[in-house]
Amino acid sequence: MAHHRLSYFLGLEVHYGANGIFLSQAKNAHDILERAKLLDVKSISTPLASGIRLTSTGDPFPNPTIYRSLVGALQYLTITHPDLSYVVNFVSQLLQAPITDHFQVVK
């Protein structure tokens, strides 16, 4: 029986090297950016600017399902990007009634 190495599972790309196994979610991250229509935006060096304070008052986000879906996808992305954990946890607390400002943070 031949053994097959795992290469892709549930959005995780598995690469084998001399120093061990490397997990990546490059395709998953690309798909999230594509779904959010953010492939052509300029990147920033920090996931969340310090001192951000969000309130629950403001214009309701027109499609809360999109907001929730993107936040859920970002939660899964934290498996290989723990640097995103704080901001993803932050925006997860706003799932009930997201406003437009909240979606800007998700983007």
Biopython code that builds the backbone (N, CA, C, O; Angstrom):
import numpy as np
from Bio.PDB.StructureBuilder import StructureBuilder

atoms = [
    (1, "MET", "N", (0.842, -1.175, 0.000)),
    (1, "MET", "CA", (0.000, 0.000, 0.000)),
    (1, "MET", "C", (0.892, 1.244, 0.000)),
    (1, "MET", "O", (1.785, 1.378, 0.836)),
    (2, "ALA", "N", (0.646, 2.117, -0.913)),
    (2, "ALA", "CA", (1.433, 3.345, -1.020)),
    (2, "ALA", "C", (0.905, 4.375, -0.024)),
    (2, "ALA", "O", (-0.302, 4.491, 0.189)),
    (3, "HIS", "N", (1.824, 5.114, 0.576)),
    (3, "HIS", "CA", (1.431, 6.185, 1.492)),
    (3, "HIS", "C", (1.418, 7.495, 0.726)),
    (3, "HIS", "O", (2.347, 7.804, -0.021)),
    (4, "HIS", "N", (0.375, 8.245, 0.917)),
    (4, "HIS", "CA", (0.261, 9.535, 0.259)),
    (4, "HIS", "C", (0.390, 10.626, 1.315)),
    (4, "HIS", "O", (-0.201, 10.549, 2.392)),
    (5, "ARG", "N", (1.151, 11.606, 0.990)),
    (5, "ARG", "CA", (1.301, 12.724, 1.913)),
    (5, "ARG", "C", (0.141, 13.678, 1.742)),
    (5, "ARG", "O", (-0.335, 13.923, 0.633)),
    (6, "LEU", "N", (-0.300, 14.205, 2.856)),
    (6, "LEU", "CA", (-1.355, 15.208, 2.854)),
    (6, "LEU", "C", (-0.827, 16.480, 2.218)),
    (6, "LEU", "O", (0.255, 16.944, 2.578)),
    (7, "SER", "N", (-1.564, 17.052, 1.284)),
    (7, "SER", "CA", (-1.113, 18.294, 0.662)),
    (7, "SER", "C", (-2.111, 19.439, 0.852)),
    (7, "SER", "O", (-1.718, 20.605, 0.883)),
    (8, "TYR", "N", (-3.385, 19.113, 0.977)),
    (8, "TYR", "CA", (-4.401, 20.153, 1.135)),
    (8, "TYR", "C", (-5.573, 19.556, 1.893)),
    (8, "TYR", "O", (-6.105, 18.516, 1.503)),
    (9, "PHE", "N", (-5.979, 20.210, 2.974)),
    (9, "PHE", "CA", (-7.086, 19.698, 3.770)),
    (9, "PHE", "C", (-7.796, 20.853, 4.449)),
    (9, "PHE", "O", (-7.175, 21.608, 5.197)),
    (10, "LEU", "N", (-9.077, 21.000, 4.199)),
    (10, "LEU", "CA", (-9.906, 22.027, 4.825)),
    (10, "LEU", "C", (-9.279, 23.418, 4.757)),
    (10, "LEU", "O", (-9.291, 24.162, 5.738)),
    (11, "GLY", "N", (-8.741, 23.758, 3.609)),
    (11, "GLY", "CA", (-8.162, 25.085, 3.427)),
    (11, "GLY", "C", (-6.728, 25.219, 3.888)),
    (11, "GLY", "O", (-6.114, 26.270, 3.703)),
    (12, "LEU", "N", (-6.178, 24.167, 4.489)),
    (12, "LEU", "CA", (-4.784, 24.192, 4.928)),
    (12, "LEU", "C", (-3.910, 23.525, 3.877)),
    (12, "LEU", "O", (-4.152, 22.379, 3.501)),
    (13, "GLU", "N", (-2.897, 24.236, 3.405)),
    (13, "GLU", "CA", (-1.931, 23.672, 2.480)),
    (13, "GLU", "C", (-0.769, 23.138, 3.314)),
    (13, "GLU", "O", (-0.254, 23.830, 4.192)),
    (14, "VAL", "N", (-0.365, 21.912, 3.035)),
    (14, "VAL", "CA", (0.692, 21.258, 3.801)),
    (14, "VAL", "C", (1.905, 21.069, 2.892)),
    (14, "VAL", "O", (1.813, 20.460, 1.826)),
    (15, "HIS", "N", (3.046, 21.605, 3.338)),
    (15, "HIS", "CA", (4.297, 21.486, 2.595)),
    (15, "HIS", "C", (5.317, 20.798, 3.494)),
    (15, "HIS", "O", (5.450, 21.140, 4.669)),
    (16, "TYR", "N", (6.029, 19.837, 2.941)),
    (16, "TYR", "CA", (7.026, 19.080, 3.687)),
    (16, "TYR", "C", (8.413, 19.555, 3.303)),
    (16, "TYR", "O", (8.704, 19.723, 2.118)),
    (17, "GLY", "N", (9.263, 19.773, 4.275)),
    (17, "GLY", "CA", (10.625, 20.207, 4.025)),
    (17, "GLY", "C", (11.589, 19.502, 4.953)),
    (17, "GLY", "O", (11.183, 18.708, 5.802)),
    (18, "ALA", "N", (12.857, 19.792, 4.789)),
    (18, "ALA", "CA", (13.901, 19.167, 5.605)),
    (18, "ALA", "C", (13.747, 19.521, 7.084)),
    (18, "ALA", "O", (14.132, 18.742, 7.956)),
    (19, "ASN", "N", (13.190, 20.684, 7.361)),
    (19, "ASN", "CA", (13.040, 21.140, 8.748)),
    (19, "ASN", "C", (11.683, 20.830, 9.353)),
    (19, "ASN", "O", (11.405, 21.227, 10.485)),
    (20, "GLY", "N", (10.830, 20.124, 8.612)),
    (20, "GLY", "CA", (9.525, 19.774, 9.152)),
    (20, "GLY", "C", (8.396, 20.107, 8.207)),
    (20, "GLY", "O", (8.588, 20.239, 6.998)),
    (21, "ILE", "N", (7.234, 20.239, 8.771)),
    (21, "ILE", "CA", (6.017, 20.508, 8.007)),
    (21, "ILE", "C", (5.668, 21.988, 8.108)),
    (21, "ILE", "O", (5.751, 22.581, 9.184)),
    (22, "PHE", "N", (5.280, 22.576, 6.988)),
    (22, "PHE", "CA", (4.880, 23.978, 6.937)),
    (22, "PHE", "C", (3.416, 24.038, 6.533)),
    (22, "PHE", "O", (3.027, 23.468, 5.514)),
    (23, "LEU", "N", (2.603, 24.726, 7.325)),
    (23, "LEU", "CA", (1.186, 24.919, 7.016)),
    (23, "LEU", "C", (0.977, 26.320, 6.464)),
    (23, "LEU", "O", (1.551, 27.294, 6.953)),
    (24, "SER", "N", (0.160, 26.398, 5.454)),
    (24, "SER", "CA", (-0.125, 27.680, 4.821)),
    (24, "SER", "C", (-1.612, 27.744, 4.492)),
    (24, "SER", "O", (-2.273, 26.720, 4.318)),
    (25, "GLN", "N", (-2.115, 28.954, 4.411)),
    (25, "GLN", "CA", (-3.491, 29.168, 3.970)),
    (25, "GLN", "C", (-3.518, 30.245, 2.889)),
    (25, "GLN", "O", (-4.435, 31.064, 2.849)),
    (26, "ALA", "N", (-2.524, 30.244, 2.022)),
    (26, "ALA", "CA", (-2.431, 31.269, 0.983)),
    (26, "ALA", "C", (-3.662, 31.267, 0.077)),
    (26, "ALA", "O", (-4.211, 32.328, -0.217)),
    (27, "LYS", "N", (-4.097, 30.094, -0.366)),
    (27, "LYS", "CA", (-5.269, 30.021, -1.227)),
    (27, "LYS", "C", (-6.509, 30.485, -0.474)),
    (27, "LYS", "O", (-7.336, 31.214, -1.022)),
    (28, "ASN", "N", (-6.639, 30.065, 0.774)),
    (28, "ASN", "CA", (-7.777, 30.471, 1.588)),
    (28, "ASN", "C", (-7.790, 31.992, 1.771)),
    (28, "ASN", "O", (-8.837, 32.623, 1.631)),
    (29, "ALA", "N", (-6.643, 32.576, 2.079)),
    (29, "ALA", "CA", (-6.547, 34.033, 2.249)),
    (29, "ALA", "C", (-6.900, 34.746, 0.938)),
    (29, "ALA", "O", (-7.606, 35.754, 0.944)),
    (30, "HIS", "N", (-6.406, 34.217, -0.175)),
    (30, "HIS", "CA", (-6.720, 34.800, -1.484)),
    (30, "HIS", "C", (-8.219, 34.739, -1.744)),
    (30, "HIS", "O", (-8.809, 35.705, -2.227)),
    (31, "ASP", "N", (-8.836, 33.599, -1.424)),
    (31, "ASP", "CA", (-10.279, 33.441, -1.633)),
    (31, "ASP", "C", (-11.086, 34.414, -0.774)),
    (31, "ASP", "O", (-12.102, 34.944, -1.223)),
    (32, "ILE", "N", (-10.634, 34.648, 0.466)),
    (32, "ILE", "CA", (-11.318, 35.601, 1.346)),
    (32, "ILE", "C", (-11.228, 37.004, 0.748)),
    (32, "ILE", "O", (-12.226, 37.722, 0.687)),
    (33, "LEU", "N", (-10.037, 37.389, 0.309)),
    (33, "LEU", "CA", (-9.868, 38.716, -0.302)),
    (33, "LEU", "C", (-10.705, 38.855, -1.565)),
    (33, "LEU", "O", (-11.298, 39.905, -1.814)),
    (34, "GLU", "N", (-10.748, 37.804, -2.351)),
    (34, "GLU", "CA", (-11.540, 37.836, -3.578)),
    (34, "GLU", "C", (-13.026, 37.982, -3.260)),
    (34, "GLU", "O", (-13.724, 38.784, -3.880)),
    (35, "ARG", "N", (-13.500, 37.205, -2.296)),
    (35, "ARG", "CA", (-14.918, 37.260, -1.902)),
    (35, "ARG", "C", (-15.301, 38.634, -1.377)),
    (35, "ARG", "O", (-16.418, 39.101, -1.597)),
    (36, "ALA", "N", (-14.369, 39.281, -0.679)),
    (36, "ALA", "CA", (-14.634, 40.609, -0.119)),
    (36, "ALA", "C", (-14.345, 41.728, -1.120)),
    (36, "ALA", "O", (-14.488, 42.909, -0.805)),
    (37, "LYS", "N", (-13.936, 41.341, -2.331)),
    (37, "LYS", "CA", (-13.579, 42.306, -3.378)),
    (37, "LYS", "C", (-12.457, 43.233, -2.908)),
    (37, "LYS", "O", (-12.521, 44.449, -3.087)),
    (38, "LEU", "N", (-11.427, 42.632, -2.303)),
    (38, "LEU", "CA", (-10.309, 43.400, -1.754)),
    (38, "LEU", "C", (-8.962, 42.997, -2.353)),
    (38, "LEU", "O", (-7.918, 43.307, -1.780)),
    (39, "LEU", "N", (-8.971, 42.314, -3.488)),
    (39, "LEU", "CA", (-7.716, 41.860, -4.084)),
    (39, "LEU", "C", (-6.813, 43.013, -4.518)),
    (39, "LEU", "O", (-5.589, 42.880, -4.506)),
    (40, "ASP", "N", (-7.399, 44.122, -4.894)),
    (40, "ASP", "CA", (-6.608, 45.227, -5.440)),
    (40, "ASP", "C", (-6.332, 46.350, -4.445)),
    (40, "ASP", "O", (-5.856, 47.415, -4.838)),
    (41, "VAL", "N", (-6.624, 46.129, -3.157)),
    (41, "VAL", "CA", (-6.398, 47.182, -2.178)),
    (41, "VAL", "C", (-4.965, 47.145, -1.666)),
    (41, "VAL", "O", (-4.288, 46.118, -1.735)),
    (42, "LYS", "N", (-4.528, 48.259, -1.162)),
    (42, "LYS", "CA", (-3.184, 48.371, -0.602)),
    (42, "LYS", "C", (-3.163, 47.730, 0.782)),
    (42, "LYS", "O", (-4.075, 47.932, 1.584)),
    (43, "SER", "N", (-2.113, 46.956, 1.054)),
    (43, "SER", "CA", (-2.028, 46.301, 2.355)),
    (43, "SER", "C", (-1.489, 47.266, 3.407)),
    (43, "SER", "O", (-0.899, 48.300, 3.094)),
    (44, "ILE", "N", (-1.713, 46.888, 4.673)),
    (44, "ILE", "CA", (-1.192, 47.672, 5.791)),
    (44, "ILE", "C", (-0.349, 46.746, 6.663)),
    (44, "ILE", "O", (-0.473, 45.523, 6.585)),
    (45, "SER", "N", (0.495, 47.328, 7.482)),
    (45, "SER", "CA", (1.422, 46.510, 8.264)),
    (45, "SER", "C", (0.826, 45.989, 9.563)),
    (45, "SER", "O", (1.399, 45.087, 10.175)),
    (46, "THR", "N", (-0.283, 46.517, 9.994)),
    (46, "THR", "CA", (-0.890, 46.066, 11.243)),
    (46, "THR", "C", (-2.360, 45.734, 10.995)),
    (46, "THR", "O", (-3.042, 46.458, 10.270)),
    (47, "PRO", "N", (-2.854, 44.646, 11.592)),
    (47, "PRO", "CA", (-4.246, 44.276, 11.372)),
    (47, "PRO", "C", (-5.258, 45.260, 11.966)),
    (47, "PRO", "O", (-6.389, 45.342, 11.486)),
    (48, "LEU", "N", (-4.866, 46.006, 13.001)),
    (48, "LEU", "CA", (-5.793, 46.943, 13.622)),
    (48, "LEU", "C", (-5.004, 48.115, 14.189)),
    (48, "LEU", "O", (-4.073, 47.931, 14.973)),
    (49, "ALA", "N", (-5.380, 49.295, 13.791)),
    (49, "ALA", "CA", (-4.710, 50.486, 14.316)),
    (49, "ALA", "C", (-4.958, 50.580, 15.818)),
    (49, "ALA", "O", (-6.055, 50.286, 16.291)),
    (50, "SER", "N", (-3.943, 50.988, 16.560)),
    (50, "SER", "CA", (-4.107, 51.095, 18.009)),
    (50, "SER", "C", (-5.059, 52.232, 18.349)),
    (50, "SER", "O", (-5.143, 53.233, 17.637)),
    (51, "GLY", "N", (-5.760, 52.056, 19.431)),
    (51, "GLY", "CA", (-6.673, 53.095, 19.901)),
    (51, "GLY", "C", (-8.029, 53.094, 19.233)),
    (51, "GLY", "O", (-8.835, 53.986, 19.498)),
    (52, "ILE", "N", (-8.315, 52.123, 18.372)),
    (52, "ILE", "CA", (-9.624, 52.072, 17.709)),
    (52, "ILE", "C", (-10.697, 51.778, 18.751)),
    (52, "ILE", "O", (-10.581, 50.832, 19.530)),
    (53, "ARG", "N", (-11.726, 52.588, 18.754)),
    (53, "ARG", "CA", (-12.865, 52.365, 19.633)),
    (53, "ARG", "C", (-14.111, 52.408, 18.754)),
    (53, "ARG", "O", (-14.393, 53.405, 18.090)),
    (54, "LEU", "N", (-14.836, 51.316, 18.768)),
    (54, "LEU", "CA", (-16.043, 51.252, 17.957)),
    (54, "LEU", "C", (-17.272, 51.268, 18.848)),
    (54, "LEU", "O", (-17.286, 50.713, 19.947)),
    (55, "THR", "N", (-18.283, 51.914, 18.343)),
    (55, "THR", "CA", (-19.550, 51.963, 19.067)),
    (55, "THR", "C", (-20.584, 51.168, 18.286)),
    (55, "THR", "O", (-20.326, 50.731, 17.165)),
    (56, "SER", "N", (-21.728, 50.987, 18.870)),
    (56, "SER", "CA", (-22.798, 50.267, 18.182)),
    (56, "SER", "C", (-23.760, 51.234, 17.501)),
    (56, "SER", "O", (-24.800, 50.816, 16.992)),
    (57, "THR", "N", (-23.422, 52.525, 17.488)),
    (57, "THR", "CA", (-24.281, 53.499, 16.815)),
    (57, "THR", "C", (-23.668, 53.860, 15.470)),
    (57, "THR", "O", (-22.452, 54.000, 15.337)),
    (58, "GLY", "N", (-24.518, 54.005, 14.501)),
    (58, "GLY", "CA", (-24.068, 54.349, 13.163)),
    (58, "GLY", "C", (-24.964, 53.682, 12.145)),
    (58, "GLY", "O", (-25.977, 53.070, 12.485)),
    (59, "ASP", "N", (-24.573, 53.810, 10.892)),
    (59, "ASP", "CA", (-25.362, 53.214, 9.813)),
    (59, "ASP", "C", (-25.238, 51.700, 9.839)),
    (59, "ASP", "O", (-24.127, 51.171, 9.788)),
    (60, "PRO", "N", (-26.372, 50.987, 9.917)),
    (60, "PRO", "CA", (-26.306, 49.529, 9.903)),
    (60, "PRO", "C", (-25.656, 49.035, 8.610)),
    (60, "PRO", "O", (-25.890, 49.592, 7.537)),
    (61, "PHE", "N", (-24.842, 47.992, 8.720)),
    (61, "PHE", "CA", (-24.245, 47.413, 7.525)),
    (61, "PHE", "C", (-25.369, 46.749, 6.741)),
    (61, "PHE", "O", (-26.141, 45.980, 7.312)),
    (62, "PRO", "N", (-25.480, 47.032, 5.431)),
    (62, "PRO", "CA", (-26.630, 46.573, 4.662)),
    (62, "PRO", "C", (-26.786, 45.051, 4.548)),
    (62, "PRO", "O", (-27.900, 44.563, 4.358)),
    (63, "ASN", "N", (-25.696, 44.302, 4.661)),
    (63, "ASN", "CA", (-25.800, 42.856, 4.543)),
    (63, "ASN", "C", (-25.010, 42.178, 5.659)),
    (63, "ASN", "O", (-23.856, 41.797, 5.464)),
    (64, "PRO", "N", (-25.641, 42.027, 6.844)),
    (64, "PRO", "CA", (-24.944, 41.418, 7.979)),
    (64, "PRO", "C", (-24.447, 39.997, 7.697)),
    (64, "PRO", "O", (-23.479, 39.552, 8.314)),
    (65, "THR", "N", (-25.094, 39.283, 6.774)),
    (65, "THR", "CA", (-24.664, 37.925, 6.443)),
    (65, "THR", "C", (-23.262, 37.938, 5.838)),
    (65, "THR", "O", (-22.454, 37.063, 6.151)),
    (66, "ILE", "N", (-22.963, 38.889, 4.998)),
    (66, "ILE", "CA", (-21.624, 39.014, 4.412)),
    (66, "ILE", "C", (-20.610, 39.307, 5.516)),
    (66, "ILE", "O", (-19.533, 38.712, 5.548)),
    (67, "TYR", "N", (-20.950, 40.211, 6.406)),
    (67, "TYR", "CA", (-20.077, 40.535, 7.525)),
    (67, "TYR", "C", (-19.765, 39.274, 8.325)),
    (67, "TYR", "O", (-18.601, 38.975, 8.594)),
    (68, "ARG", "N", (-20.800, 38.543, 8.702)),
    (68, "ARG", "CA", (-20.623, 37.332, 9.524)),
    (68, "ARG", "C", (-19.827, 36.264, 8.792)),
    (68, "ARG", "O", (-19.002, 35.577, 9.394)),
    (69, "SER", "N", (-20.069, 36.126, 7.506)),
    (69, "SER", "CA", (-19.360, 35.140, 6.708)),
    (69, "SER", "C", (-17.865, 35.458, 6.629)),
    (69, "SER", "O", (-17.028, 34.568, 6.775)),
    (70, "LEU", "N", (-17.542, 36.714, 6.402)),
    (70, "LEU", "CA", (-16.129, 37.113, 6.332)),
    (70, "LEU", "C", (-15.437, 36.969, 7.681)),
    (70, "LEU", "O", (-14.291, 36.524, 7.743)),
    (71, "VAL", "N", (-16.112, 37.338, 8.750)),
    (71, "VAL", "CA", (-15.522, 37.192, 10.080)),
    (71, "VAL", "C", (-15.287, 35.711, 10.382)),
    (71, "VAL", "O", (-14.252, 35.358, 10.948)),
    (72, "GLY", "N", (-16.222, 34.850, 10.019)),
    (72, "GLY", "CA", (-16.047, 33.414, 10.213)),
    (72, "GLY", "C", (-14.861, 32.878, 9.432)),
    (72, "GLY", "O", (-14.093, 32.062, 9.942)),
    (73, "ALA", "N", (-14.711, 33.332, 8.199)),
    (73, "ALA", "CA", (-13.568, 32.905, 7.378)),
    (73, "ALA", "C", (-12.262, 33.396, 7.988)),
    (73, "ALA", "O", (-11.259, 32.682, 7.971)),
    (74, "LEU", "N", (-12.271, 34.609, 8.526)),
    (74, "LEU", "CA", (-11.068, 35.147, 9.164)),
    (74, "LEU", "C", (-10.728, 34.381, 10.438)),
    (74, "LEU", "O", (-9.553, 34.213, 10.763)),
    (75, "GLN", "N", (-11.748, 33.915, 11.162)),
    (75, "GLN", "CA", (-11.494, 33.108, 12.367)),
    (75, "GLN", "C", (-10.709, 31.851, 11.994)),
    (75, "GLN", "O", (-9.773, 31.471, 12.698)),
    (76, "TYR", "N", (-11.083, 31.217, 10.905)),
    (76, "TYR", "CA", (-10.380, 30.024, 10.459)),
    (76, "TYR", "C", (-8.955, 30.359, 10.011)),
    (76, "TYR", "O", (-8.046, 29.545, 10.177)),
    (77, "LEU", "N", (-8.760, 31.528, 9.455)),
    (77, "LEU", "CA", (-7.444, 31.950, 8.983)),
    (77, "LEU", "C", (-6.461, 32.140, 10.135)),
    (77, "LEU", "O", (-5.249, 32.092, 9.926)),
    (78, "THR", "N", (-6.968, 32.356, 11.345)),
    (78, "THR", "CA", (-6.066, 32.561, 12.489)),
    (78, "THR", "C", (-5.289, 31.295, 12.856)),
    (78, "THR", "O", (-4.363, 31.360, 13.664)),
    (79, "ILE", "N", (-5.646, 30.154, 12.283)),
    (79, "ILE", "CA", (-4.892, 28.917, 12.526)),
    (79, "ILE", "C", (-3.431, 29.110, 12.127)),
    (79, "ILE", "O", (-2.521, 28.707, 12.852)),
    (80, "THR", "N", (-3.219, 29.723, 10.977)),
    (80, "THR", "CA", (-1.846, 29.944, 10.504)),
    (80, "THR", "C", (-1.418, 31.400, 10.625)),
    (80, "THR", "O", (-0.275, 31.740, 10.319)),
    (81, "HIS", "N", (-2.313, 32.244, 11.062)),
    (81, "HIS", "CA", (-1.993, 33.671, 11.242)),
    (81, "HIS", "C", (-2.456, 34.133, 12.626)),
    (81, "HIS", "O", (-3.418, 34.893, 12.740)),
    (82, "PRO", "N", (-1.771, 33.671, 13.675)),
    (82, "PRO", "CA", (-2.198, 34.065, 15.023)),
    (82, "PRO", "C", (-2.101, 35.573, 15.255)),
    (82, "PRO", "O", (-2.704, 36.091, 16.195)),
    (83, "ASP", "N", (-1.349, 36.283, 14.410)),
    (83, "ASP", "CA", (-1.262, 37.738, 14.525)),
    (83, "ASP", "C", (-2.604, 38.410, 14.255)),
    (83, "ASP", "O", (-2.803, 39.571, 14.612)),
    (84, "LEU", "N", (-3.512, 37.690, 13.634)),
    (84, "LEU", "CA", (-4.842, 38.245, 13.354)),
    (84, "LEU", "C", (-5.843, 37.967, 14.472)),
    (84, "LEU", "O", (-6.961, 38.484, 14.444)),
    (85, "SER", "N", (-5.456, 37.161, 15.450)),
    (85, "SER", "CA", (-6.394, 36.710, 16.485)),
    (85, "SER", "C", (-7.068, 37.859, 17.232)),
    (85, "SER", "O", (-8.279, 37.826, 17.454)),
    (86, "TYR", "N", (-6.302, 38.865, 17.618)),
    (86, "TYR", "CA", (-6.890, 39.966, 18.398)),
    (86, "TYR", "C", (-7.971, 40.690, 17.603)),
    (86, "TYR", "O", (-9.084, 40.886, 18.093)),
    (87, "VAL", "N", (-7.642, 41.085, 16.379)),
    (87, "VAL", "CA", (-8.610, 41.863, 15.598)),
    (87, "VAL", "C", (-9.811, 41.008, 15.196)),
    (87, "VAL", "O", (-10.933, 41.513, 15.154)),
    (88, "VAL", "N", (-9.596, 39.722, 14.900)),
    (88, "VAL", "CA", (-10.719, 38.857, 14.544)),
    (88, "VAL", "C", (-11.630, 38.655, 15.756)),
    (88, "VAL", "O", (-12.852, 38.643, 15.612)),
    (89, "ASN", "N", (-11.053, 38.497, 16.936)),
    (89, "ASN", "CA", (-11.858, 38.409, 18.151)),
    (89, "ASN", "C", (-12.632, 39.712, 18.365)),
    (89, "ASN", "O", (-13.800, 39.696, 18.754)),
    (90, "PHE", "N", (-11.974, 40.819, 18.108)),
    (90, "PHE", "CA", (-12.582, 42.146, 18.266)),
    (90, "PHE", "C", (-13.822, 42.273, 17.375)),
    (90, "PHE", "O", (-14.890, 42.648, 17.858)),
    (91, "VAL", "N", (-13.691, 41.964, 16.081)),
    (91, "VAL", "CA", (-14.827, 42.113, 15.166)),
    (91, "VAL", "C", (-15.870, 41.023, 15.379)),
    (91, "VAL", "O", (-17.028, 41.200, 15.001)),
    (92, "SER", "N", (-15.479, 39.889, 15.983)),
    (92, "SER", "CA", (-16.444, 38.831, 16.286)),
    (92, "SER", "C", (-17.445, 39.274, 17.342)),
    (92, "SER", "O", (-18.574, 38.783, 17.378)),
    (93, "GLN", "N", (-17.039, 40.190, 18.191)),
    (93, "GLN", "CA", (-17.929, 40.684, 19.233)),
    (93, "GLN", "C", (-19.021, 41.593, 18.674)),
    (93, "GLN", "O", (-19.939, 41.983, 19.395)),
    (94, "LEU", "N", (-18.921, 41.926, 17.398)),
    (94, "LEU", "CA", (-19.865, 42.857, 16.777)),
    (94, "LEU", "C", (-20.805, 42.159, 15.794)),
    (94, "LEU", "O", (-21.432, 42.819, 14.966)),
    (95, "LEU", "N", (-20.907, 40.837, 15.878)),
    (95, "LEU", "CA", (-21.672, 40.062, 14.900)),
    (95, "LEU", "C", (-23.178, 40.327, 14.944)),
    (95, "LEU", "O", (-23.845, 40.228, 13.915)),
    (96, "GLN", "N", (-23.720, 40.659, 16.106)),
    (96, "GLN", "CA", (-25.175, 40.801, 16.240)),
    (96, "GLN", "C", (-25.751, 41.906, 15.373)),
    (96, "GLN", "O", (-26.745, 41.696, 14.677)),
    (97, "ALA", "N", (-25.142, 43.070, 15.409)),
    (97, "ALA", "CA", (-25.678, 44.207, 14.669)),
    (97, "ALA", "C", (-24.529, 45.050, 14.109)),
    (97, "ALA", "O", (-24.275, 46.154, 14.591)),
    (98, "PRO", "N", (-23.838, 44.531, 13.094)),
    (98, "PRO", "CA", (-22.706, 45.284, 12.553)),
    (98, "PRO", "C", (-23.150, 46.569, 11.854)),
    (98, "PRO", "O", (-24.200, 46.629, 11.214)),
    (99, "ILE", "N", (-22.320, 47.577, 12.001)),
    (99, "ILE", "CA", (-22.566, 48.833, 11.286)),
    (99, "ILE", "C", (-21.459, 48.993, 10.240)),
    (99, "ILE", "O", (-20.502, 48.220, 10.215)),
    (100, "THR", "N", (-21.597, 49.974, 9.404)),
    (100, "THR", "CA", (-20.643, 50.189, 8.314)),
    (100, "THR", "C", (-19.227, 50.368, 8.829)),
    (100, "THR", "O", (-18.285, 49.862, 8.220)),
    (101, "ASP", "N", (-19.055, 51.075, 9.936)),
    (101, "ASP", "CA", (-17.714, 51.255, 10.523)),
    (101, "ASP", "C", (-17.092, 49.925, 10.919)),
    (101, "ASP", "O", (-15.880, 49.752, 10.793)),
    (102, "HIS", "N", (-17.895, 48.988, 11.394)),
    (102, "HIS", "CA", (-17.389, 47.679, 11.783)),
    (102, "HIS", "C", (-16.845, 46.939, 10.565)),
    (102, "HIS", "O", (-15.806, 46.285, 10.639)),
    (103, "PHE", "N", (-17.556, 47.049, 9.447)),
    (103, "PHE", "CA", (-17.099, 46.375, 8.228)),
    (103, "PHE", "C", (-15.791, 46.964, 7.738)),
    (103, "PHE", "O", (-14.969, 46.242, 7.173)),
    (104, "GLN", "N", (-15.579, 48.246, 7.936)),
    (104, "GLN", "CA", (-14.311, 48.861, 7.556)),
    (104, "GLN", "C", (-13.155, 48.231, 8.332)),
    (104, "GLN", "O", (-12.066, 48.050, 7.789)),
    (105, "VAL", "N", (-13.392, 47.899, 9.599)),
    (105, "VAL", "CA", (-12.367, 47.237, 10.421)),
    (105, "VAL", "C", (-12.112, 45.837, 9.871)),
    (105, "VAL", "O", (-10.962, 45.406, 9.796)),
    (106, "VAL", "N", (-13.168, 45.121, 9.485)),
    (106, "VAL", "CA", (-13.012, 43.780, 8.917)),
    (106, "VAL", "C", (-12.162, 43.864, 7.654)),
    (106, "VAL", "O", (-11.279, 43.034, 7.437)),
    (107, "LYS", "N", (-12.429, 44.861, 6.831)),
    (107, "LYS", "CA", (-11.630, 45.007, 5.595)),
    (107, "LYS", "C", (-10.193, 45.312, 5.916)),
    (107, "LYS", "O", (-9.377, 45.468, 5.008)),
]
sb = StructureBuilder()
sb.init_structure("model")
sb.init_model(0)
sb.init_chain("A")
sb.init_seg("    ")
for serial, (resi, resn, name, xyz) in enumerate(atoms, 1):
    if name == "N":
        sb.init_residue(resn, " ", resi, " ")
    sb.init_atom(name, np.array(xyz, "f"), 0.0, 1.0, " ", f" {name:<3s}", serial, name[0])
structure = sb.get_structure()
